[in-house]
């Protein structure tokens, strides 16, 4: 599929394909950082966060401090948007989030990255878990940087639109 623009009147209008939820979860697991967007009293606010996609539970976890802006926003309005970008793959998803203060869950999710941010452990910094129940995901399952560049060059030489992957959507 040649993908150039999201605009319906372009030479190459997008064809939205259904994507298997399993493929989307694979993409999420391969990309560590997502832009988490929440709604606050001042409007939308985004911040990069390390995520822990857990397909077997159909949730995405994020560790943060109880008094972080993300946790404060989610306590008021749980609507969230997550944007992932990897090596040619892009996932934009909406979901509903809650703040879970369970220290047992925090300990189960604790990892080397968390230890870097909170070297004295979760108890000292009052770490909580954001639990995101993902809904609709829009996906661009791309070829990766090198193959993408090769496709663009080949397309330019041949006078054809490059094959830059599949645009799709899934319900998670």
C-alpha atoms as a printed R data frame, in Angstrom:
    type eleno elety resid chain resno       x       y       z
1   ATOM     1    CA   UNK     A     1   0.000   0.000   0.000
2   ATOM     2    CA   UNK     A     2   1.366   3.411  -0.879
3   ATOM     3    CA   UNK     A     3   0.642   5.903   1.873
4   ATOM     4    CA   UNK     A     4   1.327   9.573   1.304
5   ATOM     5    CA   UNK     A     5  -1.336  11.543   3.100
6   ATOM     6    CA   UNK     A     6  -4.294  11.247   5.432
7   ATOM     7    CA   UNK     A     7  -6.282  13.665   3.286
8   ATOM     8    CA   UNK     A     8  -9.083  12.034   1.275
9   ATOM     9    CA   UNK     A     9  -8.457  14.082  -1.889
10  ATOM    10    CA   UNK     A    10  -4.831  13.106  -2.404
11  ATOM    11    CA   UNK     A    11  -3.538  10.939  -5.209
12  ATOM    12    CA   UNK     A    12  -3.114   8.105  -2.726
13  ATOM    13    CA   UNK     A    13  -6.084   8.193  -0.333
14  ATOM    14    CA   UNK     A    14  -5.600   6.042   2.735
15  ATOM    15    CA   UNK     A    15  -7.179   2.648   2.936
16  ATOM    16    CA   UNK     A    16  -7.786   1.839   6.576
17  ATOM    17    CA   UNK     A    17  -7.237  -1.856   7.179
18  ATOM    18    CA   UNK     A    18  -8.240  -3.816  10.263
19  ATOM    19    CA   UNK     A    19  -5.106  -4.769  12.177
20  ATOM    20    CA   UNK     A    20  -5.028  -7.766  14.495
21  ATOM    21    CA   UNK     A    21  -4.954  -6.686  18.144
22  ATOM    22    CA   UNK     A    22  -2.038  -9.106  18.704
23  ATOM    23    CA   UNK     A    23   0.075  -7.171  16.162
24  ATOM    24    CA   UNK     A    24  -0.726  -3.886  17.899
25  ATOM    25    CA   UNK     A    25   0.274  -5.329  21.286
26  ATOM    26    CA   UNK     A    26   3.552  -6.540  19.707
27  ATOM    27    CA   UNK     A    27   4.202  -3.014  18.460
28  ATOM    28    CA   UNK     A    28   3.450  -1.519  21.892
29  ATOM    29    CA   UNK     A    29   5.802  -3.974  23.596
30  ATOM    30    CA   UNK     A    30   8.605  -3.062  21.179
31  ATOM    31    CA   UNK     A    31   8.350   0.685  21.913
32  ATOM    32    CA   UNK     A    32   9.248   1.666  25.474
33  ATOM    33    CA   UNK     A    33   8.287   5.343  25.560
34  ATOM    34    CA   UNK     A    34   4.902   6.811  24.694
35  ATOM    35    CA   UNK     A    35   3.594  10.345  24.856
36  ATOM    36    CA   UNK     A    36   0.836  10.254  27.475
37  ATOM    37    CA   UNK     A    37  -1.736  13.005  26.980
38  ATOM    38    CA   UNK     A    38  -4.182  13.826  29.762
39  ATOM    39    CA   UNK     A    39  -6.799  16.513  30.240
40  ATOM    40    CA   UNK     A    40  -6.215  19.056  32.999
41  ATOM    41    CA   UNK     A    41  -7.952  22.258  34.025
42  ATOM    42    CA   UNK     A    42  -5.476  24.097  31.765
43  ATOM    43    CA   UNK     A    43  -6.251  21.916  28.717
44  ATOM    44    CA   UNK     A    44  -4.417  18.974  27.210
45  ATOM    45    CA   UNK     A    45  -1.018  18.063  28.612
46  ATOM    46    CA   UNK     A    46   1.460  15.569  27.197
47  ATOM    47    CA   UNK     A    47   4.531  14.015  28.692
48  ATOM    48    CA   UNK     A    48   6.790  11.110  27.663
49  ATOM    49    CA   UNK     A    49   6.322   8.067  29.882
50  ATOM    50    CA   UNK     A    50   7.734   4.555  29.947
51  ATOM    51    CA   UNK     A    51   4.893   2.088  29.500
52  ATOM    52    CA   UNK     A    52   4.419  -1.557  30.428
53  ATOM    53    CA   UNK     A    53   2.006  -3.071  27.880
54  ATOM    54    CA   UNK     A    54   0.436  -6.244  29.270
55  ATOM    55    CA   UNK     A    55  -1.600  -7.966  26.541
56  ATOM    56    CA   UNK     A    56  -2.530 -10.932  28.731
57  ATOM    57    CA   UNK     A    57  -4.467  -8.504  30.965
58  ATOM    58    CA   UNK     A    58  -5.411  -6.112  28.118
59  ATOM    59    CA   UNK     A    59  -3.991  -3.124  29.990
60  ATOM    60    CA   UNK     A    60  -1.051  -0.774  29.817
61  ATOM    61    CA   UNK     A    61   0.712   0.120  33.069
62  ATOM    62    CA   UNK     A    62   2.745   3.237  33.824
63  ATOM    63    CA   UNK     A    63   4.624   3.816  37.072
64  ATOM    64    CA   UNK     A    64   4.597   7.370  38.395
65  ATOM    65    CA   UNK     A    65   4.466   9.227  41.685
66  ATOM    66    CA   UNK     A    66   1.142   9.728  43.403
67  ATOM    67    CA   UNK     A    67   1.395  13.517  43.193
68  ATOM    68    CA   UNK     A    68   2.603  13.673  39.558
69  ATOM    69    CA   UNK     A    69   0.651  15.818  37.110
70  ATOM    70    CA   UNK     A    70  -0.400  12.681  35.216
71  ATOM    71    CA   UNK     A    71  -1.846  11.040  38.334
72  ATOM    72    CA   UNK     A    72  -3.579  14.278  39.390
73  ATOM    73    CA   UNK     A    73  -5.125  14.728  35.932
74  ATOM    74    CA   UNK     A    74  -6.307  11.113  35.707
75  ATOM    75    CA   UNK     A    75  -7.985  11.286  39.112
76  ATOM    76    CA   UNK     A    76 -10.182  14.079  37.681
77  ATOM    77    CA   UNK     A    77 -10.640  12.786  34.115
78  ATOM    78    CA   UNK     A    78  -9.464   9.305  33.146
79  ATOM    79    CA   UNK     A    79  -9.600   9.933  29.379
80  ATOM    80    CA   UNK     A    80  -6.089   9.512  27.966
81  ATOM    81    CA   UNK     A    81  -4.301   9.411  24.637
82  ATOM    82    CA   UNK     A    82  -1.061   7.486  24.092
83  ATOM    83    CA   UNK     A    83   1.176   8.053  21.079
84  ATOM    84    CA   UNK     A    84   3.924   5.524  20.309
85  ATOM    85    CA   UNK     A    85   6.585   5.862  17.625
86  ATOM    86    CA   UNK     A    86   9.113   3.148  16.900
87  ATOM    87    CA   UNK     A    87  11.272   2.036  13.982
88  ATOM    88    CA   UNK     A    88   8.682   2.656  11.299
89  ATOM    89    CA   UNK     A    89   5.747   1.774  13.525
90  ATOM    90    CA   UNK     A    90   3.335   4.332  14.928
91  ATOM    91    CA   UNK     A    91   0.399   3.702  17.250
92  ATOM    92    CA   UNK     A    92  -2.072   6.282  18.522
93  ATOM    93    CA   UNK     A    93  -4.595   4.992  21.002
94  ATOM    94    CA   UNK     A    94  -7.276   6.293  23.303
95  ATOM    95    CA   UNK     A    95  -8.178   4.742  26.604
96  ATOM    96    CA   UNK     A    96  -9.486   5.138  30.109
97  ATOM    97    CA   UNK     A    97  -7.024   5.357  32.969
98  ATOM    98    CA   UNK     A    98  -7.184   4.995  36.723
99  ATOM    99    CA   UNK     A    99  -4.637   5.494  39.474
100 ATOM   100    CA   UNK     A   100  -3.967   2.324  41.461
101 ATOM   101    CA   UNK     A   101  -2.080   2.868  44.755
102 ATOM   102    CA   UNK     A   102  -1.557  -0.893  45.394
103 ATOM   103    CA   UNK     A   103   2.081  -1.334  46.450
104 ATOM   104    CA   UNK     A   104   1.908  -5.027  45.550
105 ATOM   105    CA   UNK     A   105   1.181  -4.108  41.927
106 ATOM   106    CA   UNK     A   106   4.007  -1.553  41.951
107 ATOM   107    CA   UNK     A   107   6.422  -4.214  43.238
108 ATOM   108    CA   UNK     A   108   5.212  -6.696  40.583
109 ATOM   109    CA   UNK     A   109   5.902  -4.109  37.862
110 ATOM   110    CA   UNK     A   110   9.182  -2.844  39.326
111 ATOM   111    CA   UNK     A   111  12.004  -3.036  36.780
112 ATOM   112    CA   UNK     A   112  15.528  -1.651  36.200
113 ATOM   113    CA   UNK     A   113  14.105   1.497  34.574
114 ATOM   114    CA   UNK     A   114  11.967   2.217  37.623
115 ATOM   115    CA   UNK     A   115  14.995   1.695  39.850
116 ATOM   116    CA   UNK     A   116  16.871   4.384  37.880
117 ATOM   117    CA   UNK     A   117  14.083   6.937  38.452
118 ATOM   118    CA   UNK     A   118  13.436   5.944  42.078
119 ATOM   119    CA   UNK     A   119  16.758   4.552  43.399
120 ATOM   120    CA   UNK     A   120  15.466   4.281  46.974
121 ATOM   121    CA   UNK     A   121  12.476   2.182  45.940
122 ATOM   122    CA   UNK     A   122   8.757   2.736  45.493
123 ATOM   123    CA   UNK     A   123   7.917   3.286  49.167
124 ATOM   124    CA   UNK     A   124  10.198   6.301  49.563
125 ATOM   125    CA   UNK     A   125   8.774   8.100  46.533
126 ATOM   126    CA   UNK     A   126   5.114   7.041  46.869
127 ATOM   127    CA   UNK     A   127   5.031   5.339  43.475
128 ATOM   128    CA   UNK     A   128   1.605   4.369  42.100
129 ATOM   129    CA   UNK     A   129   0.459   2.639  38.935
130 ATOM   130    CA   UNK     A   130  -1.525   4.240  36.161
131 ATOM   131    CA   UNK     A   131  -3.713   1.492  34.717
132 ATOM   132    CA   UNK     A   132  -4.839   2.204  31.169
133 ATOM   133    CA   UNK     A   133  -7.631   0.262  29.548
134 ATOM   134    CA   UNK     A   134  -6.922   0.869  25.851
135 ATOM   135    CA   UNK     A   135  -9.740   1.231  23.373
136 ATOM   136    CA   UNK     A   136  -9.352   2.254  19.736
137 ATOM   137    CA   UNK     A   137  -5.886   2.256  18.155
138 ATOM   138    CA   UNK     A   138  -4.881   3.875  14.868
139 ATOM   139    CA   UNK     A   139  -1.768   2.249  13.446
140 ATOM   140    CA   UNK     A   140   0.832   2.825  10.781
141 ATOM   141    CA   UNK     A   141   2.732  -0.451  10.467
142 ATOM   142    CA   UNK     A   142   5.735   0.877   8.569
143 ATOM   143    CA   UNK     A   143   8.787  -0.742   6.988
144 ATOM   144    CA   UNK     A   144  11.451   0.783   9.227
145 ATOM   145    CA   UNK     A   145  13.883   3.579   8.480
146 ATOM   146    CA   UNK     A   146  16.290   1.965   5.993
147 ATOM   147    CA   UNK     A   147  13.648   0.127   4.007
148 ATOM   148    CA   UNK     A   148  11.460   3.252   4.090
149 ATOM   149    CA   UNK     A   149  14.278   5.357   2.621
150 ATOM   150    CA   UNK     A   150  14.905   2.700  -0.030
151 ATOM   151    CA   UNK     A   151  11.185   2.702  -0.921
152 ATOM   152    CA   UNK     A   152  11.157   6.503  -1.238
153 ATOM   153    CA   UNK     A   153  14.258   6.493  -3.479
154 ATOM   154    CA   UNK     A   154  12.904   3.646  -5.628
155 ATOM   155    CA   UNK     A   155   9.555   5.419  -5.902
156 ATOM   156    CA   UNK     A   156  11.224   8.646  -6.990
157 ATOM   157    CA   UNK     A   157  13.296   6.834  -9.635
158 ATOM   158    CA   UNK     A   158  10.269   4.929 -10.972
159 ATOM   159    CA   UNK     A   159   7.901   7.885 -10.670
160 ATOM   160    CA   UNK     A   160   5.616   5.935  -8.347
161 ATOM   161    CA   UNK     A   161   4.503   6.380  -4.773
162 ATOM   162    CA   UNK     A   162   6.611   4.389  -2.310
163 ATOM   163    CA   UNK     A   163   5.200   1.532  -0.272
164 ATOM   164    CA   UNK     A   164   5.511   2.899   3.252
165 ATOM   165    CA   UNK     A   165   3.498   0.288   5.089
166 ATOM   166    CA   UNK     A   166  -0.055  -0.345   6.149
167 ATOM   167    CA   UNK     A   167  -2.395   2.060   7.804
168 ATOM   168    CA   UNK     A   168  -4.923   0.338  10.017
169 ATOM   169    CA   UNK     A   169  -6.957   0.330  13.154
170 ATOM   170    CA   UNK     A   170  -7.789  -2.064  15.954
171 ATOM   171    CA   UNK     A   171  -9.898  -2.341  19.061
172 ATOM   172    CA   UNK     A   172  -7.800  -3.475  22.028
